């Protein structure tokens, strides 16, 4: 029996709390800020995962997280690349690890769980599921088809004009490179996950596997989509689901029997073109329920603009 068919996924939670997820709110766009203001729990006990890319400016990040923390019983946040940008227009000019630490401190002041805090356990009926927020970054190991080295992939990206803004605004300080910061985050995350008890839900802004990248209109963007070091984590750490964002292609795919759920909202031009989920978030344990036609419309080769 597939995990998608198991009782934990099959039951529609109309009478009890749900584990919900959203990502890529990008509230720097006025229309997305208005969407964020509409996010409400459907049950008083609902939890909400926020899987990164809330905004670029610290004040906007705080506004959104404070709003959501006041509405949901528990909010769990992981950073996306946009939170880690040092935007020239942001009064907060912290870079790299210092910026991440500042975001963690902000979340803790709001009662929000981060990748630095003990893993919370969500009780789905009689089943306790460890929700593991992660921050792994990327290391240029997810190569686009037809390339075999980082250098080849970068040359292809430059020749096609697909170079992520991370190269200019996501600083690794005090690490010498983004790869070095990523390696440290992978080691740290592995140690924390080794202590996880029971089944898990793994949460990361970047996909943990390369399978979701096959529908990118610009496969050159794969370089900035994570790390191959996480490819076996869903199996290794007994994941009942993986939640991610980043690609702006909201859908659920099964990889080796585990649902990988992209919870993105994306930019206004994307959701206006392709439509919006009936609920702005997705139910992690019931990811196939919302609007099948919406999923079909979005499951296509898709242009991502970072």
Residue pairs with C-beta under 8 A, 6 or more apart in sequence:
2 254
2 257
3 9
3 240
3 257
3 258
3 259
4 254
4 257
4 259
4 288
8 124
8 125
8 127
8 129
8 240
8 285
9 240
9 259
9 285
9 286
9 287
11 125
11 285
11 286
12 286
12 289
13 43
13 124
13 283
13 285
13 286
15 43
16 43
16 45
16 125
17 43
17 44
17 45
17 46
17 47
17 73
17 122
18 42
18 43
18 46
18 47
18 283
18 284
18 285
18 286
19 46
19 47
19 49
19 122
19 124
19 129
19 131
19 201
19 283
19 284
19 285
20 41
20 46
20 47
20 48
20 49
20 72
20 281
20 282
20 283
20 284
21 48
21 49
21 50
21 51
21 203
21 243
21 261
21 263
21 281
21 282
21 284
22 39
22 48
22 49
22 50
22 51
22 263
22 265
22 280
22 281
22 282
23 49
23 50
23 51
23 52
23 53
23 80
23 205
23 243
23 244
23 245
23 246
23 262
23 263
23 264
23 265
24 51
24 52
24 53
24 80
24 245
24 246
24 248
24 263
24 264
24 265
24 266
25 32
25 35
25 36
25 50
25 53
25 54
25 55
25 64
25 265
26 32
26 53
26 54
26 55
26 82
26 265
26 266
26 267
27 33
27 36
27 54
27 55
27 60
27 63
27 64
28 55
28 56
28 57
28 60
29 267
29 268
31 268
32 265
32 267
32 268
33 60
33 64
35 265
35 280
36 64
36 67
36 68
37 67
38 280
39 48
39 68
39 71
39 280
39 281
40 71
41 48
41 71
41 72
41 73
42 279
44 73
45 73
46 72
46 73
47 72
47 73
47 74
47 75
47 76
47 120
47 122
47 131
48 68
48 71
48 72
48 74
48 75
48 76
48 281
49 75
49 76
49 77
49 78
49 131
49 133
49 201
49 203
49 243
49 263
49 284
50 65
50 68
50 75
50 76
50 77
50 78
51 78
51 80
51 203
51 204
51 205
51 243
51 244
51 245
51 263
52 77
52 78
52 79
52 80
52 81
52 82
52 83
52 205
52 245
52 246
53 80
53 81
53 82
53 83
53 205
53 245
53 246
53 264
54 60
54 61
54 64
54 65
54 77
54 80
54 82
54 83
55 61
55 64
55 82
55 83
56 82
56 83
56 85
56 87
56 90
57 87
57 89
57 90
57 92
58 90
58 91
58 92
58 102
58 103
58 106
59 91
61 83
61 103
61 106
62 106
65 75
65 77
65 106
65 107
65 110
65 112
66 110
68 75
69 75
69 110
69 111
69 112
74 113
74 120
74 122
75 110
75 111
75 112
75 113
76 112
76 113
76 114
76 120
76 131
76 133
76 203
77 107
77 112
77 113
77 114
77 133
78 114
78 115
78 133
78 134
78 135
78 203
78 204
78 205
79 100
79 103
79 115
79 135
79 205
80 205
80 245
80 246
81 138
81 164
81 166
81 170
81 205
81 224
81 246
81 306
83 99
83 103
84 96
84 99
84 100
84 170
85 165
85 166
85 169
85 170
86 93
86 94
86 95
86 99
86 169
86 170
86 171
87 169
92 99
92 102
94 102
95 171
95 173
96 171
96 172
96 173
96 174
96 175
96 181
97 173
97 174
97 175
97 181
98 173
99 171
100 135
103 114
104 114
104 115
104 116
107 113
107 114
108 114
108 117
113 119
113 120
113 131
113 133
114 133
115 133
115 134
115 135
115 189
117 133
119 130
119 131
119 132
119 133
119 192
119 196
119 200
120 130
120 131
121 128
121 129
121 130
121 131
121 198
122 128
122 129
122 131
122 201
123 129
124 285
127 199
128 198
129 198
129 199
129 200
129 201
129 240
130 196
130 197
130 198
130 199
130 200
130 201
131 200
131 201
131 203
132 192
132 193
132 196
132 200
132 201
132 202
132 203
132 237
133 203
133 204
134 189
134 193
134 202
134 203
134 204
135 185
135 189
135 204
135 205
136 182
136 185
136 186
136 189
136 204
136 206
136 208
136 226
136 227
136 229
136 230
137 178
137 181
137 182
137 185
137 206
137 227
138 166
138 178
138 182
138 206
138 223
138 224
138 225
138 226
138 227
139 178
139 179
139 182
139 183
139 227
139 229
140 150
140 153
140 154
140 178
140 179
140 223
140 224
141 150
141 227
141 228
141 229
142 210
142 213
142 222
142 223
142 225
142 226
142 227
142 228
143 149
143 150
143 152
143 153
143 222
143 223
144 153
144 156
144 157
144 219
144 220
144 221
144 222
144 223
145 219
146 156
147 153
147 156
150 223
153 220
153 222
153 223
154 223
156 220
157 163
157 220
157 221
157 223
160 218
160 220
162 218
162 220
162 221
164 221
164 223
164 224
164 306
165 306
166 178
166 224
166 306
170 178
172 178
172 180
172 181
175 181
175 184
182 227
186 227
186 229
186 230
193 200
193 233
193 236
193 237
196 237
196 238
198 238
199 238
199 239
199 240
200 237
200 238
200 239
200 240
201 239
201 240
201 241
201 242
201 243
201 284
202 208
202 233
202 234
202 237
202 239
202 241
202 242
202 243
203 242
203 243
203 244
204 226
204 230
204 242
204 243
204 244
205 244
205 245
205 246
206 225
206 226
206 227
206 244
206 246
207 213
207 225
207 226
207 244
207 246
207 247
207 260
207 262
208 226
208 230
208 231
208 233
208 234
208 242
208 244
208 260
209 230
209 231
209 234
209 242
209 255
209 260
210 222
210 225
210 226
210 228
210 231
211 253
211 255
211 260
212 244
212 247
212 249
212 253
212 260
212 262
213 219
213 222
213 225
213 247
215 249
215 299
215 300
215 301
215 302
216 222
216 247
216 249
216 301
216 302
216 304
217 301
217 302
217 303
217 304
218 303
218 304
221 304
221 306
224 306
225 246
225 247
226 246
233 239
234 242
234 255
234 256
234 258
234 260
235 256
235 258
239 258
240 258
240 285
241 258
241 259
241 260
241 261
241 284
241 285
241 287
242 255
242 258
242 259
242 260
242 261
243 261
243 263
243 284
244 260
244 261
244 262
244 263
245 262
245 263
245 264
246 262
246 264
247 262
247 264
247 302
247 304
248 264
248 266
248 267
248 270
248 302
248 304
249 262
249 264
249 298
249 299
249 302
249 304
250 262
250 263
250 264
250 265
250 266
250 277
250 282
250 295
250 298
251 262
251 295
251 298
251 299
252 259
252 260
252 261
252 262
252 282
252 287
252 288
252 295
253 259
253 260
254 260
259 287
261 282
261 284
261 287
263 281
263 282
265 271
265 276
265 280
267 305
274 294
274 297
274 298
275 294
275 297
275 298
276 294
277 290
277 291
277 294
278 290
278 291
278 294
279 290
282 290
283 289
283 290
